[in-house]
Amino acid sequence: MLFILAPLVSMGLSSQFGTLVETAKDKEVYESIWLTLWTSILTTFLFSILAIPFSYFLARNNFPLKKLLCGLIDIPVMIPHSAAGIAILGIIARGSPFGSFCSEYLGLSFIDHPSGIMIAMAFISLPYLINAARDGFEAVPVQLEKAAYTLGASPSKVFFRISLPLAWRAILSGFVMMWGRGLSEFGAVVIIAYHPMVTSVLIFDRFNTFGLKYAQPVSVLFIIICIIVFILFRMLSGKTRKSSDYSRYG
């Protein structure tokens, strides 16, 4: 615990309150923090729409090469994130077929755009949600689902009324892990979108340009905000679990 907390506490104690206030008033800083927060949160929710059903499919089905597929899901966690950014860039760059299609027919360019930031965040962080949700669904007794089927419940009703509520705790953990990993991503994001700057890129830019004195207050401020948002997520999840428990017996 000392190994984890000592650097954070030391950095916080070495930062003056007045400096943090001035940093918070800096337009570049608060715009960067806001960009980082909304892109990471939106990325988590958008990609969960398909990731959670996919995790359920993995948990409930055995098929050839399933272990290989599960291994492929973990590749973004293993490879250097700068290499991941270059790999993504090869797909979404304006000269690629996909990038050209989006630019010509949708008017969308991923390079130096929030959408590109979200793709980079999702590529690196999605395995956390898929693995956590899959483990949660595997822990749900299959007998409960089969009993619901024998009583005439449809597959969608079984999923939303039985499997999803019982696996919710693991899925929530995956949500938080995916959000936190996307929030802190640097290597892939900086390759795809140096501008507009997410906070991790801004910290690197200020450290590289001006040194530790200018990068440290941004780091402390961002850590404080991340902790506050994390606590809010935990409080919200607690209320959600209580309301779902009451509705189950209502």
N, C-alpha and C positions, 0 to 999 in steps of 0.2 A: 504493500500500500504506500509506503514511503517512496518507493521507486516511481510509482504512478503520480502521487500527489505533490511530491517535493518540487519538480520543475514548474508545475502550474501555480503552486502557492508562491514560490520564489518570484515568478514573473509578475503575479498579481501584486505582491508587496513592494516590488521595485517600481511599480507604475504609480504616479501621483494622480490623485483624484481630479485635479484641475486639468491635467493633460488628457485624461479620459473624456472629460466633458468637452474639451475643445475638439478632440478626435471625433466624438459623436456628432458634433455640429458640422463637421466637414462633409460637404455634399457628396464628394466622391466616395467617402466611406459609407455613409448611410444608404446611398443608392446601391453600392456594391453588396452590402449586407442584405438589403431587401431583395435584390436580384437572386442572391444565393438561396435565401429562404423560400421564395415562391417557386423557383425552378425545381429545387429538390423536393418540396412537398408535392407539387403538381406531377413531377416525374413519378414519384412513388404511387400516387393514386391512379394515374393513367395506365401505367404498365401493370398494375395489380389486377386490372380488369381481365386480362388474359392470363396473367401469371398464376392467380389463385385457382382457376379451373384446370390449368395445366398441371399444377401441383397435385390436385385431386386425382387427375388422370394417372399420374405417375404412382400415386399411393395405392390406387385400387386396381391397377392392371399390371400383369406380367407379360412381357413380349420379348422376342429376340433382340439382343443388343441394348437392353434397357440399362444395364450397368455402364455401357459405353456412353449412352445418352446422358446419364447422370454425371459421368465424368466430364463430358463436354460442357455441361452447364457451369462447371467450376473453373473452366479455363480463364475467364476474365479475372478471377481472383489470383491466379497463379502468375500470369505474365506481367512483365513490367508495364506500368500504366502509360508511360510515354509510348511504348510500342503499341499498346491498345489504341491510343489516340491516332497513331499513324495508320493502323489498320482500319479504323472507322473513317478516317479522312479519305482513304482510297475508295470507299463506298459512296460517301456523300459529297465529295468534291464536285465542283461545277463541271469538270471534264469527264466524270464517270457517267454511265448510263442513267443511274438513279438520280444523281445530282442534276444532270441535264434535264431530265424529265420534270423534276420538281421545279427547277428554275424556269423552264419554258412554259409549262402548262399550269403550274400552281403559283408561279411568281414567288417561290420560296427558296431562299439560299440559306443553307445551314451554317456556312462558315461565318464566324464573327456574328452569330445570332443566338438568341436564347434557345431556340429549338435545337441548335447544335450542341449547346451546353447540356440540355436535357438528355440528348442521345448519349453523350459521353458519360453523364452521371448514371444513366440506366444501364449501360453496358457493363460498367464496373460493379454496380450495386445490386443488380437484379438477382444474382445467385443467392444472396442472403435471404431474400423473400421467398424464392422458390423452395429452397432447402428447408427453411423454417416451416412453411406452410405444408410441405410434403410430410415432414415429421409429425406435424400436428394432425393431419388427416390419417396417417398410419396409426396414431394412438387412439383413434375413434373406433370402438368395437364394431366390426362388420355385422355382428348379429343384430344390432339396433337398426341398421339400415335395411337388412333383410326382413326384419319384423315389420318395418314400415311399408315395405313393398307388398308383403302379404296382406296388409290392411288396405291396400289400394292406393297408396301414395305414389305420385309420379316421381321420376328421377329428379326433376327440378325441385319438387317439394321436399324430397328427402335431403337434397343438398342444402337448401336454404333453411330448413327447419330442424335438421338433426346434425348433419356433418359440419356445416359452417359454424353454428353456435358452439359445438363441443370443441372444435379446433381453434376457436377464436383467440385464445390466449397465445398459442404458438404463432398464429398469423400476425397478431399485434406485435409480437417480438420481432418478427420478420419485417414488418412495416418500419419499426423504429430503427432496426439495423440498416435497412435499405436507405431510409431517409438520412441517417447519420453518415453512412458511407458516401452517399451522393453529396451531402453537405460539405464534406471535407475533401472531395476529389480535386486533384490538381493536375496530375500528369496528363491525363487524357483531355481534360478541358483546355489546358493551355495550348495544346496542339491545334485544337479545333477552333477555339474562340478566345484569343488573348483579350479581345475587346468584344462586347462589354465585359469588364472584369468582375468575376465572382471574387469573393473575399480571399480565398486561398491564393488566387493569382495576384490580387492587389497587395497582399502581404509580401509575396515574393518580389513583386515589382518595387515596392518601397524599400525592402531590405537590399535589393540589388542596386538601387539607385541612390538611396540616402543613408542606408545602414540600419543598425539595430534600433537606434533611438526613435526612428519614425515608424518602423515596422511593429515594434512591441506593443504600443497602445492599441493598434488595430487588432492585434492578436488577442489581447486581454478582453477588449470590448466584444469581439466576436465569440469568444469562449463563454462569456457571461450570458450573452443572448442565446447561444445554443443551449446552455443549461436551463435557462428559463423556459424556452420552447419545449425542451425535453420533459420538464416537470409538468407543463400544461398538457402535453400528450398523455402522460401517465395519469393525470387527474381525469382527463376526458375518458380515457379507456376504462378507468375504474367505475365511472358513472355509467358507461355503456354496458359494462358487464352486469351491474346491479339492475339496470332497467330491463335487460334481456332476461335475467333470472326471474324478475317479477312477472314479466309478460308471459313467461313459460307456464306459470301457474295461474295466470289471470284468465 
